[in-house]
């Protein structure tokens, strides 16, 4: 099989073939690297670590996601790899150690091929860092991938990797998933919070992944849960095709901000509701439960976070951070 034929496998199928030894981790990673080079024009990769990935693929690993290729969003630090946080102000900073979340990812056996693109500190809903090319949507290169996990969205949608690391405070997993036709779940807080998010006035930022299939999202969270069990949260466990428990689901199609909602978005929500009803759930239309004030409050929080980065990044990031380049 060539590199792009292997791309037709999602993570679950790739893991199954690896366990059966139909392919080796090295073959899977080599194929992903070939696809990454083919997709270079998307502007989705900030720092490739291909040789490092091949070395890791050649070592035995017992993790539940052993041998599966991925990318790490460039807001997270990986030991020995350049971190830019999406800004030219970071210079050529190389991380001295990995973030705890990255270590958890590595413990599952996933193999990172490098850093994926993000806007400055992940603060905007499109991925266009000023020091590099804008991140392009593989479905339509003149369109946005969304943000802030836009590089991850482009790489997964293009078939380079089956899933990629993302993070989400105000939509940064969900927006690129929507733009790129992917599965994007923002998990409950405290399952995998972003480092330092508990220091904010409101803890909103979490880690996760962008995938092409729901079962890949389930696979990822089961693997992470095995590495980092959360006693204060119920286990995710296996997700079956036919749910055993009937849920009450409220559906609304109005914008919390009072803006006009595109008919395509309304149809997508209604189609999802119809599918939930077919699965046996109790689905009821409800008015929008979010008041406009919530959106305004969120904008204030986001502005505060931007201010903290502007004034405090030398202390928070590294001493050579140049705020004049923000």
C-alpha positions as CSV (number, residue, x, y, z in Angstrom):
1,X,0.0,0.0,0.0
2,X,1.2,3.5,-0.7
3,X,1.2,6.4,1.8
4,X,-2.2,7.8,0.8
5,X,-3.9,4.4,0.8
6,X,-2.9,4.0,4.5
7,X,-4.5,7.4,5.1
8,X,-7.9,5.8,4.5
9,X,-7.6,4.0,7.9
10,X,-8.8,5.9,10.9
11,X,-6.9,5.6,14.2
12,X,-9.0,2.5,15.3
13,X,-8.3,0.7,12.1
14,X,-4.6,1.7,12.1
15,X,-4.2,0.4,15.6
16,X,-5.9,-2.8,14.7
17,X,-3.5,-3.4,11.8
18,X,-0.6,-2.6,14.0
19,X,-1.7,-5.1,16.6
20,X,-2.1,-7.7,13.9
21,X,1.4,-6.8,12.5
22,X,0.0,-6.2,9.1
23,X,2.1,-3.1,9.2
24,X,4.9,-1.8,11.5
25,X,4.9,1.5,13.4
26,X,7.8,2.6,11.2
27,X,5.8,2.0,8.0
28,X,2.8,3.9,9.5
29,X,5.0,6.8,10.5
30,X,7.0,6.8,7.2
31,X,3.7,7.0,5.3
32,X,2.4,9.9,7.5
33,X,5.7,11.8,6.9
34,X,5.3,11.3,3.2
35,X,1.7,12.7,3.4
36,X,3.0,15.6,5.6
37,X,5.5,16.6,2.9
38,X,2.9,16.3,0.2
39,X,0.6,18.6,2.3
40,X,3.3,21.2,3.0
41,X,1.5,23.9,1.1
42,X,-1.3,24.0,3.7
43,X,1.0,25.9,6.1
44,X,-0.1,23.6,8.9
45,X,3.3,22.5,10.2
46,X,5.4,24.9,12.2
47,X,8.3,22.6,13.3
48,X,8.6,19.1,11.8
49,X,10.3,16.4,13.9
50,X,10.3,13.6,11.3
51,X,13.7,12.0,12.2
52,X,12.8,12.0,15.8
53,X,9.5,10.4,15.0
54,X,11.2,7.6,13.0
55,X,13.5,6.9,15.8
56,X,10.6,6.6,18.2
57,X,8.7,4.3,15.8
58,X,11.7,1.9,15.8
59,X,11.4,1.4,19.5
60,X,9.0,-1.1,21.1
61,X,6.0,0.6,22.8
62,X,3.2,-1.0,24.8
63,X,0.9,2.0,25.0
64,X,-2.8,1.7,23.9
65,X,-2.1,4.1,20.9
66,X,1.4,2.7,20.2
67,X,2.7,3.7,16.7
68,X,-0.1,6.1,15.8
69,X,1.2,9.3,14.3
70,X,0.0,12.7,15.5
71,X,1.0,16.4,15.8
72,X,1.2,18.6,18.9
73,X,-0.3,22.0,18.8
74,X,2.3,24.7,19.1
75,X,1.0,26.0,22.4
76,X,2.3,22.9,24.2
77,X,6.0,22.4,25.0
78,X,7.9,19.3,23.8
79,X,11.3,18.8,25.3
80,X,14.0,19.7,22.7
81,X,11.6,21.1,20.2
82,X,11.1,24.8,19.3
83,X,7.9,26.3,20.7
84,X,6.5,29.5,19.2
85,X,3.1,29.9,20.7
86,X,2.1,31.2,17.3
87,X,4.1,34.4,17.6
88,X,7.3,35.8,16.3
89,X,7.9,37.3,19.7
90,X,9.0,33.9,21.0
91,X,12.1,33.9,18.8
92,X,14.0,30.6,18.5
93,X,13.0,29.3,21.9
94,X,13.5,25.5,22.4
95,X,11.6,23.9,25.3
96,X,13.8,22.4,28.0
97,X,11.0,20.0,29.1
98,X,7.7,18.7,28.0
99,X,4.3,19.8,29.4
100,X,2.5,17.2,31.6
101,X,-0.1,16.8,28.9
102,X,2.5,16.1,26.3
103,X,4.0,13.4,28.6
104,X,0.5,11.9,28.9
105,X,0.2,11.8,25.1
106,X,3.6,10.2,24.8
107,X,2.7,7.6,27.5
108,X,-0.2,6.4,25.3
109,X,2.4,5.4,22.6
110,X,1.4,8.1,20.1
111,X,4.3,9.4,18.0
112,X,4.5,13.2,17.3
113,X,5.6,14.3,13.8
114,X,6.1,17.9,14.9
115,X,4.3,21.0,15.9
116,X,1.0,22.2,14.3
117,X,0.2,25.8,13.5
118,X,-1.8,28.1,15.8
119,X,-2.4,31.9,16.0
120,X,-0.7,34.0,18.6
121,X,-1.3,32.3,22.0
122,X,-4.4,30.6,20.4
123,X,-6.5,33.7,20.9
124,X,-8.2,34.0,17.5
125,X,-10.6,31.9,15.6
126,X,-8.5,31.7,12.5
127,X,-4.9,30.4,12.1
128,X,-2.8,33.0,10.5
129,X,0.4,33.6,12.5
130,X,2.2,36.7,11.2
131,X,5.7,35.0,10.9
132,X,4.5,32.2,8.5
133,X,1.9,31.4,5.8
134,X,-1.7,31.2,6.8
135,X,-3.1,27.8,7.5
136,X,-5.2,26.6,4.5
137,X,-8.2,24.4,4.5
138,X,-7.5,21.2,2.5
139,X,-11.1,21.2,1.2
140,X,-10.7,24.8,-0.2
141,X,-7.2,26.3,0.1
142,X,-8.5,29.9,-0.1
143,X,-10.7,29.3,2.9
144,X,-9.8,29.3,6.6
145,X,-9.3,26.2,8.8
146,X,-10.7,28.2,11.7
147,X,-8.7,28.3,14.9
148,X,-7.0,28.2,17.1
149,X,-6.2,24.5,16.4
150,X,-6.2,25.2,12.7
151,X,-3.0,23.4,11.9
152,X,-4.4,20.2,13.6
153,X,-7.6,20.6,11.6
154,X,-5.8,20.9,8.3
155,X,-3.5,17.9,9.0
156,X,-6.4,15.6,10.0
157,X,-8.8,16.7,7.3
158,X,-6.0,16.2,4.7
159,X,-5.4,12.7,5.9
160,X,-1.9,13.3,7.1
161,X,-2.6,11.9,10.5
162,X,-5.7,10.2,11.9
163,X,-5.9,12.6,14.9
164,X,-4.0,15.6,16.2
165,X,-3.7,17.4,19.5
166,X,-5.7,20.5,20.0
167,X,-6.8,22.8,22.9
168,X,-10.0,24.7,23.5
169,X,-11.0,27.6,25.6
170,X,-13.5,29.4,23.4
171,X,-14.0,27.0,20.5
172,X,-10.4,26.2,19.5
173,X,-11.1,22.5,18.9
174,X,-14.7,22.9,17.8
175,X,-14.3,25.8,15.3
176,X,-11.6,24.1,13.1
177,X,-13.5,20.8,13.4
178,X,-16.5,22.6,12.0
179,X,-14.5,24.3,9.3
180,X,-12.7,21.2,8.2
181,X,-15.5,18.6,8.5
182,X,-14.0,16.8,11.6
183,X,-15.1,15.5,15.0
184,X,-14.2,18.0,17.7
185,X,-15.1,17.5,21.3
186,X,-14.3,19.9,24.1
187,X,-14.1,17.7,27.2
188,X,-15.3,18.5,30.6
189,X,-12.9,20.6,32.6
190,X,-10.5,18.7,34.9
191,X,-10.2,15.8,32.5
192,X,-7.2,17.4,30.8
193,X,-7.0,21.0,31.6
194,X,-4.4,23.3,29.9
195,X,-1.4,24.0,32.1
196,X,-2.0,27.2,34.1
197,X,-5.7,27.5,33.1
198,X,-6.7,27.1,36.8
199,X,-4.9,30.4,37.5
200,X,-7.4,32.3,35.3
201,X,-10.4,34.1,36.7
202,X,-12.5,31.4,35.0
203,X,-10.9,28.1,34.1
204,X,-12.0,27.5,30.5
205,X,-9.1,25.9,28.6
206,X,-8.7,22.2,28.1
207,X,-6.7,19.8,25.9
208,X,-8.1,17.3,23.4
209,X,-7.9,16.0,19.9
210,X,-9.4,16.6,16.4
211,X,-10.4,13.3,14.6
212,X,-12.2,12.1,11.5
213,X,-14.4,9.6,13.4
214,X,-16.3,9.5,16.6
215,X,-14.7,6.2,17.5
216,X,-11.3,7.7,17.2
217,X,-12.3,10.4,19.8
218,X,-13.5,7.6,22.1
219,X,-10.3,5.6,21.5
220,X,-8.2,8.7,22.5
221,X,-10.1,9.5,25.6
222,X,-10.1,5.9,26.8
223,X,-6.3,5.8,26.3
224,X,-5.7,9.0,28.2
225,X,-8.1,7.9,31.0
226,X,-6.0,4.8,31.4
227,X,-2.9,7.0,31.9
228,X,-4.5,9.7,33.9
229,X,-7.6,8.3,35.8
230,X,-9.7,11.1,37.3
231,X,-11.3,9.9,40.5
232,X,-13.5,13.0,40.8
233,X,-15.1,12.4,37.4
234,X,-17.1,9.4,36.1
235,X,-15.1,7.1,33.7
236,X,-15.8,7.5,30.0
237,X,-15.6,3.8,29.4
238,X,-16.7,2.1,26.2
239,X,-19.1,3.9,23.9
240,X,-21.5,1.5,22.2
241,X,-23.3,2.0,18.9
242,X,-26.7,1.7,20.6
243,X,-26.9,3.6,23.9
244,X,-28.1,1.8,26.9
245,X,-29.4,4.9,28.7
246,X,-32.0,7.1,27.3
247,X,-31.1,10.8,27.5
248,X,-33.1,14.0,27.6
249,X,-31.6,16.3,24.9
250,X,-32.5,19.9,24.4
251,X,-31.9,21.4,20.9
252,X,-31.8,25.1,20.0
253,X,-30.8,26.8,16.7
254,X,-30.6,30.5,17.8
255,X,-27.3,32.4,18.2
256,X,-26.5,33.4,21.8
257,X,-25.2,36.7,20.4
258,X,-28.5,37.4,18.5
259,X,-26.8,37.2,15.1
260,X,-28.4,35.5,12.1
261,X,-27.6,31.7,11.9
262,X,-26.9,30.3,8.4
263,X,-29.5,27.8,7.2
264,X,-26.7,25.2,6.7
265,X,-25.9,25.4,10.4
266,X,-29.5,25.2,11.4
267,X,-30.0,22.1,9.2
268,X,-26.8,20.5,10.7
269,X,-28.2,20.9,14.3
270,X,-31.6,19.6,13.3
271,X,-30.1,16.6,11.5
272,X,-28.1,15.8,14.6
273,X,-31.2,16.1,16.7
274,X,-33.1,13.7,14.4
275,X,-30.3,11.2,14.6
276,X,-30.3,11.3,18.4
277,X,-34.1,10.8,18.3
278,X,-33.6,7.7,16.0
279,X,-31.2,6.3,18.6
280,X,-34.0,6.4,21.2
281,X,-33.3,9.6,23.1
282,X,-36.0,12.1,24.2
283,X,-35.2,15.2,22.0
284,X,-37.0,18.5,22.7
285,X,-36.7,22.0,21.2
286,X,-35.7,24.6,23.8
287,X,-35.0,28.3,23.7
288,X,-31.3,29.3,23.6
289,X,-30.1,28.8,27.3
290,X,-27.2,31.3,27.0
291,X,-27.8,35.0,27.4
292,X,-26.0,37.6,25.3
293,X,-24.2,38.8,28.4
294,X,-22.2,35.6,28.5
295,X,-20.6,36.4,25.2
296,X,-19.7,39.9,26.3
297,X,-18.2,38.5,29.5
298,X,-16.2,36.0,27.5
299,X,-14.8,38.8,25.3
300,X,-13.6,40.6,28.5
301,X,-12.0,37.4,29.8
302,X,-10.2,36.9,26.4
303,X,-9.0,40.5,26.4
304,X,-7.7,40.0,29.9
305,X,-5.7,36.9,28.8
306,X,-4.3,38.9,25.8
307,X,-3.2,41.7,28.2
308,X,-1.5,39.1,30.5
309,X,0.5,37.8,27.6
310,X,1.5,41.3,26.5
311,X,2.7,42.4,29.9
312,X,3.8,39.2,31.5
313,X,5.3,36.9,28.8
314,X,8.9,37.4,29.8
315,X,8.1,35.9,33.2
316,X,5.5,33.4,32.0
317,X,7.2,32.2,28.7
318,X,10.9,32.9,28.7
319,X,13.3,35.8,29.3
320,X,14.1,36.6,25.7
321,X,10.4,37.0,24.7
322,X,10.1,40.2,22.7
323,X,6.6,41.7,23.3
324,X,7.3,44.4,20.6
325,X,6.9,41.6,18.0
326,X,3.4,40.6,19.1
